[in-house]
């Protein structure tokens, strides 16, 4: 089954690259910047390296990339989603290959949870699109903070959380599949799945490291499809996207082997850091969006 996943992932990667090359060949507004150069600047490559390094550690790349783009005015706001999807797709595909290869995980569990997240993004998009994004951010932010507290207690020996299992069966697998479906659907609202995946997998008694091939694999199957739609619409910026891709690829190779070498206890503390960061980012985003929508509501 591992070979089947690799073949499918490779095929999807080839389709993505071919679509991107064709999009660049057709040209358009997204490829003509600063004198017509299509090569990324050192800053754009640095953003790709830093954000994908921490993405490989489970932090996620979208929130840091968005903040950096906005802070230094690298990409117009309306082009940020497309640029991130296009530029981060190659590193995420490489992450999936590496983690599926180097981290021991039950293939039935892996394939089931990846398939459920992809199905959730496909079928659930129309449903979750009508959910209030801010309410979801607040709810998940609070839930992740509580989960982080629980993990701190477990790491200090006060509560049993997590384990060393590499797969699920029966009810546990069912819970994992359902939650993966929901997390895949929430990705259509821009709600990251990395931190929630870590928590769910640990609470189900699995080794936290197993979260990496599952969440990277899910993203690798989801992102190219969305990225191709942005490319077709020309709704991205080429040079920053290339910077994310070219800067991100070496970062993934460096960070992946750091994750592989972490002992279980250190991995659990990494989960605490990742989940706490994700919770704070979600709650902050909800607060900022409230401030942005308040003047519109008053008007």
C-alpha positions as CSV (number, residue, x, y, z in Angstrom):
1,X,0.0,0.0,0.0
2,X,2.9,2.3,0.6
3,X,4.0,1.9,-3.0
4,X,0.5,2.8,-4.2
5,X,0.5,6.0,-2.1
6,X,3.9,6.9,-3.5
7,X,2.8,6.3,-7.1
8,X,-0.4,8.4,-6.6
9,X,1.6,11.1,-4.9
10,X,4.2,11.2,-7.7
11,X,1.5,11.3,-10.4
12,X,-0.2,14.2,-8.6
13,X,3.2,16.0,-8.4
14,X,3.8,15.5,-12.1
15,X,0.3,16.9,-12.9
16,X,0.9,19.9,-10.7
17,X,4.4,20.7,-12.2
18,X,3.0,20.3,-15.7
19,X,0.1,22.6,-14.9
20,X,2.4,25.2,-13.3
21,X,4.8,25.2,-16.3
22,X,1.9,25.5,-18.7
23,X,0.5,28.4,-16.6
24,X,3.9,30.2,-16.7
25,X,4.2,29.5,-20.5
26,X,0.8,31.1,-21.1
27,X,2.1,34.1,-19.2
28,X,-0.2,36.7,-17.7
29,X,-0.2,39.3,-14.9
30,X,1.0,36.8,-12.3
31,X,4.3,36.2,-14.1
32,X,5.3,39.8,-15.0
33,X,6.9,41.6,-12.1
34,X,9.8,43.9,-11.6
35,X,11.2,44.2,-15.1
36,X,9.9,40.9,-16.2
37,X,12.2,38.7,-14.0
38,X,10.7,35.4,-12.9
39,X,13.4,34.5,-10.4
40,X,12.6,34.9,-6.7
41,X,14.5,37.5,-4.6
42,X,16.7,36.4,-1.7
43,X,13.9,37.6,0.7
44,X,11.3,35.5,-1.1
45,X,13.6,32.4,-0.9
46,X,14.3,33.1,2.7
47,X,10.6,33.2,3.5
48,X,10.2,29.8,1.8
49,X,13.1,28.3,3.8
50,X,12.0,29.5,7.2
51,X,8.3,28.8,6.9
52,X,8.8,25.4,5.4
53,X,11.4,24.5,8.0
54,X,8.9,25.1,10.8
55,X,6.1,23.6,8.7
56,X,8.1,20.3,8.6
57,X,8.3,20.5,12.4
58,X,4.5,20.6,12.5
59,X,4.1,24.4,13.1
60,X,2.3,25.0,9.8
61,X,3.4,27.4,7.0
62,X,0.3,29.4,6.1
63,X,0.0,31.6,9.2
64,X,3.8,32.6,9.3
65,X,3.8,33.1,5.5
66,X,0.8,35.3,5.6
67,X,2.2,37.4,8.4
68,X,5.6,37.8,6.6
69,X,4.0,38.7,3.3
70,X,1.8,41.3,4.9
71,X,4.6,42.7,7.1
72,X,6.9,43.4,4.2
73,X,4.3,43.9,1.5
74,X,5.6,41.0,-0.6
75,X,2.3,40.0,-2.1
76,X,-1.0,41.9,-2.5
77,X,-3.5,40.6,0.1
78,X,-5.8,39.2,-2.6
79,X,-3.0,37.1,-4.1
80,X,-1.7,35.7,-0.8
81,X,-3.9,32.5,-0.7
82,X,-3.0,31.5,-4.3
83,X,0.7,32.3,-3.9
84,X,0.9,30.1,-0.7
85,X,-1.0,27.2,-2.2
86,X,1.2,27.2,-5.4
87,X,4.5,27.8,-3.6
88,X,4.1,25.5,-0.7
89,X,2.8,22.6,-2.7
90,X,6.2,21.2,-3.8
91,X,7.7,21.2,-0.3
92,X,4.6,19.6,1.1
93,X,4.7,16.8,-1.5
94,X,8.4,16.2,-0.6
95,X,7.4,16.2,3.1
96,X,4.8,13.5,2.5
97,X,7.3,11.3,0.6
98,X,9.9,11.6,3.4
99,X,7.7,11.1,6.4
100,X,5.7,8.2,4.8
101,X,9.1,6.6,4.1
102,X,11.0,7.2,7.3
103,X,8.3,7.1,10.0
104,X,6.8,3.7,10.9
105,X,3.0,3.8,10.6
106,X,0.3,1.3,10.0
107,X,-0.6,1.6,6.3
108,X,-4.3,1.0,6.8
109,X,-4.5,3.8,9.3
110,X,-2.5,6.1,7.1
111,X,-4.4,5.5,3.9
112,X,-7.8,5.6,5.7
113,X,-7.1,8.9,7.4
114,X,-5.6,10.5,4.3
115,X,-8.5,9.4,2.2
116,X,-11.0,10.7,4.8
117,X,-9.4,14.1,4.8
118,X,-9.4,14.4,1.0
119,X,-13.0,13.3,0.9
120,X,-13.8,15.8,3.6
121,X,-12.2,18.6,1.6
122,X,-14.1,17.5,-1.5
123,X,-17.5,16.8,-0.1
124,X,-17.5,19.0,3.0
125,X,-16.5,22.2,1.3
126,X,-20.1,23.2,0.5
127,X,-21.2,22.5,4.0
128,X,-18.4,24.2,6.0
129,X,-18.4,27.2,3.6
130,X,-21.6,28.3,5.4
131,X,-20.2,27.9,8.9
132,X,-19.1,31.1,10.7
133,X,-15.3,31.0,10.4
134,X,-14.7,33.1,13.4
135,X,-16.7,30.8,15.7
136,X,-14.8,27.8,14.5
137,X,-11.5,29.6,15.1
138,X,-12.5,30.5,18.7
139,X,-13.8,27.0,19.4
140,X,-10.8,25.3,18.0
141,X,-8.4,27.8,19.7
142,X,-9.9,27.1,23.1
143,X,-9.9,23.4,22.5
144,X,-6.3,23.4,21.5
145,X,-5.3,25.4,24.6
146,X,-7.1,22.9,26.8
147,X,-5.3,20.1,24.9
148,X,-2.0,21.7,25.4
149,X,-2.6,21.9,29.1
150,X,-3.6,18.3,29.1
151,X,-0.3,17.4,27.4
152,X,1.7,19.4,29.8
153,X,0.1,17.4,32.7
154,X,0.8,14.2,30.8
155,X,4.4,15.1,30.2
156,X,4.8,15.9,33.9
157,X,3.3,12.5,34.8
158,X,-0.1,13.8,36.1
159,X,-2.3,12.4,33.3
160,X,-2.0,9.5,30.8
161,X,-2.0,10.8,27.2
162,X,-0.6,9.4,24.1
163,X,1.2,6.1,23.6
164,X,3.6,4.3,21.2
165,X,1.1,2.6,18.9
166,X,1.6,3.1,15.1
167,X,-1.9,2.3,14.0
168,X,-5.6,2.0,14.9
169,X,-8.3,-0.6,14.5
170,X,-12.0,-0.8,15.3
171,X,-13.6,2.1,17.1
172,X,-10.3,4.0,17.3
173,X,-9.8,3.8,13.6
174,X,-13.4,5.0,13.1
175,X,-12.9,8.0,15.3
176,X,-9.7,8.8,13.4
177,X,-11.4,8.6,10.0
178,X,-14.3,10.8,11.1
179,X,-12.1,13.4,12.6
180,X,-9.8,13.4,9.5
181,X,-12.9,14.0,7.4
182,X,-13.9,17.0,9.5
183,X,-10.4,18.4,9.5
184,X,-10.2,18.1,5.8
185,X,-13.5,19.9,5.4
186,X,-12.3,22.7,7.8
187,X,-9.2,23.2,5.6
188,X,-11.5,24.8,3.0
189,X,-12.0,27.6,5.6
190,X,-8.3,28.0,6.0
191,X,-8.3,26.2,9.4
192,X,-5.0,24.3,9.6
193,X,-5.1,20.6,10.4
194,X,-1.6,20.0,11.7
195,X,-2.1,20.8,15.4
196,X,-5.6,19.1,15.6
197,X,-4.2,16.0,13.9
198,X,-1.4,15.8,16.5
199,X,-3.9,16.0,19.4
200,X,-6.3,13.5,17.9
201,X,-3.6,11.0,17.1
202,X,-2.1,11.3,20.6
203,X,-5.4,11.0,22.4
204,X,-6.1,7.8,20.4
205,X,-3.0,6.3,22.0
206,X,-0.6,6.6,19.0
207,X,2.9,7.9,18.9
208,X,2.8,11.6,18.1
209,X,5.3,11.1,15.3
210,X,2.7,9.1,13.4
211,X,0.9,12.4,13.0
212,X,3.5,13.6,10.5
213,X,3.0,11.2,7.6
214,X,-0.8,11.5,8.1
215,X,-1.0,15.3,8.1
216,X,1.7,15.8,5.5
217,X,0.2,13.1,3.3
218,X,-3.3,14.7,3.6
219,X,-2.0,18.1,2.7
220,X,0.1,16.7,-0.2
221,X,-3.1,15.2,-1.8
222,X,-5.2,18.3,-1.1
223,X,-3.0,21.3,-2.0
224,X,-2.0,20.5,-5.6
225,X,-5.7,20.5,-6.7
226,X,-6.3,23.9,-5.1
227,X,-3.0,25.3,-6.4
228,X,-3.9,24.3,-10.0
229,X,-7.1,26.3,-9.7
230,X,-5.2,29.4,-8.6
231,X,-2.7,28.9,-11.4
232,X,-5.5,28.6,-14.0
233,X,-7.1,31.8,-12.7
234,X,-3.8,33.6,-12.5
235,X,-4.6,34.4,-8.9
236,X,-1.1,34.2,-7.5
237,X,2.4,35.9,-7.8
238,X,5.0,33.8,-9.6
239,X,8.2,35.1,-8.0
240,X,7.1,34.8,-4.4
241,X,5.6,31.3,-5.2
242,X,8.9,30.2,-6.7
243,X,10.7,31.6,-3.6
244,X,8.5,29.5,-1.3
245,X,9.2,26.4,-3.4
246,X,12.9,26.8,-4.0
247,X,13.7,28.0,-0.5
248,X,11.4,25.4,1.1
249,X,12.7,22.2,-0.5
250,X,16.1,22.2,1.3
251,X,14.5,23.3,4.5
252,X,12.2,20.2,4.4
253,X,15.2,17.9,4.0
254,X,16.9,19.4,7.0
255,X,13.9,19.6,9.3
256,X,12.5,16.1,8.5
257,X,15.5,14.3,9.9
258,X,15.4,16.4,13.1
259,X,11.8,15.2,13.6
260,X,12.9,11.6,12.9
261,X,15.6,11.8,15.6
262,X,13.5,13.2,18.4
263,X,12.8,10.8,21.3
264,X,9.1,10.3,22.3
265,X,9.3,12.6,25.3
266,X,10.8,15.4,23.3
267,X,8.2,14.8,20.6
268,X,5.4,15.2,23.2
269,X,6.8,18.6,24.2
270,X,7.0,19.6,20.5
271,X,3.3,18.8,20.3
272,X,2.7,21.1,23.3
273,X,4.6,23.9,21.5
274,X,2.9,23.4,18.2
275,X,-0.6,23.1,19.6
276,X,-0.1,26.2,21.9
277,X,1.2,28.2,18.9
278,X,-1.8,27.1,16.7
279,X,-4.3,28.0,19.4
280,X,-2.9,31.5,19.9
281,X,-2.8,32.1,16.1
282,X,-6.4,31.0,15.8
283,X,-7.7,33.1,18.6
284,X,-5.7,36.1,17.4
285,X,-7.1,35.7,13.9
286,X,-10.6,35.6,15.3
287,X,-10.0,38.8,17.2
288,X,-8.4,40.6,14.2
289,X,-11.3,39.5,12.0
290,X,-13.8,40.8,14.5
291,X,-12.0,44.2,14.5
292,X,-12.0,44.2,10.7
293,X,-15.7,43.4,10.4
294,X,-16.9,45.8,13.1
295,X,-16.6,49.0,11.0
296,X,-18.5,47.2,8.1
297,X,-21.3,46.2,10.4
298,X,-21.6,49.7,11.9
299,X,-21.7,51.1,8.3
